[in-house]
């Protein structure tokens, strides 16, 4: 196995590849460890692991020279096989089950805690690859005054959703909430808007997508992400653009996003919270 100081604990999606590439551009080759059943896109893991064998996995990382870990990619709650637990990992089961019953944020905090207790520093994407998490700026186009009002309304809705651990995104047009992000995710929300949502005034503001982390969220894990596919879905939904909390959202393939948004006439705005 590759000896490195950083390990990426990854799930599915494109983020693991983008984060690994950012580290390699800085001269570091990370260990890529994938949760079994959730392969990352375009990236070959150095190893795979199961939750039931978490303690042996943590020891393997330590023996490989890893001192820092970062989490990237999407996972759902895996189905655990009781026959696979080693004795030490089995002792963690009540703690993990209790955290899962407390919601996604509680589960993620528990996972971070387990890695920290094993002696690993836990870094966020912004720590390792700050270019993926832009600060306040308008990257493409320009929102109108009506768009700015819709973004403010959407930001208030997303903050309320986050306080009850529901979602990280909303679509607002002409001051009305067309859709909110829930368990099916952003893509499903945008597809629904494209198929069903109607604006009160067909000649009025088209609407916006807004994304932000949940209030009080540990930003080292599970930040919202946006990518070229999101831009295409926003265009298909007939929206005017995308806004997000500056410093709180990961952009996947910024150049492709800008090209897609420019071609579709959309704005991209990292908004100061």
C-alpha angles and dihedrals in degrees: 000000000000112000110226141144094233130057125192111215100205144187132179128312136055100290096085091057093048092048093047090050091050091053092047091052086057090053099258125119109203128205107249112212117183126199106240112260095024107080117185120238116259095352129103110216121228088218142356126220142187128221089235089064098041098131095052088047092053090050090050090054091050092049089051091060096257115153100160133045135191129191122226135163139035127293135168123211105286123225106248124222109215091203091065099056118114114216097258096046090047088062089062095055098091090050093050094046091050090050092049090053088055093060138256097305092051090048093051092047089052092051091050089048092054092053093046092049088053088059102260125132111229116219130189128226089255090057095051102033111016091173088071091060107052125202125228112318143113105249100183137009123344131269117234122232088262090051091051090054091048091050091052090051092047091049090055091049093049091050090053092047091050093052089063093040096246110124150327104232146053140179118223130180127179090352094304125113109237096179144346130213116253135157096313089062140225097306092055091047093052093045089053091050090050092052104038118007119107128189119230090231112035089201094049133086113323096219138244142246115229127189131184140153119265117267110269092010117153098246094206090082140033099013113171115262134210127191144161092285089057090053091052092050092048089053091048089051090056095241126152098230153306129277129181142173109280112243092012106079131065119228116209113207099352093191092056091045091053092048093049093046093046092051091049095043094242128146123231113202129179097202125206106243 
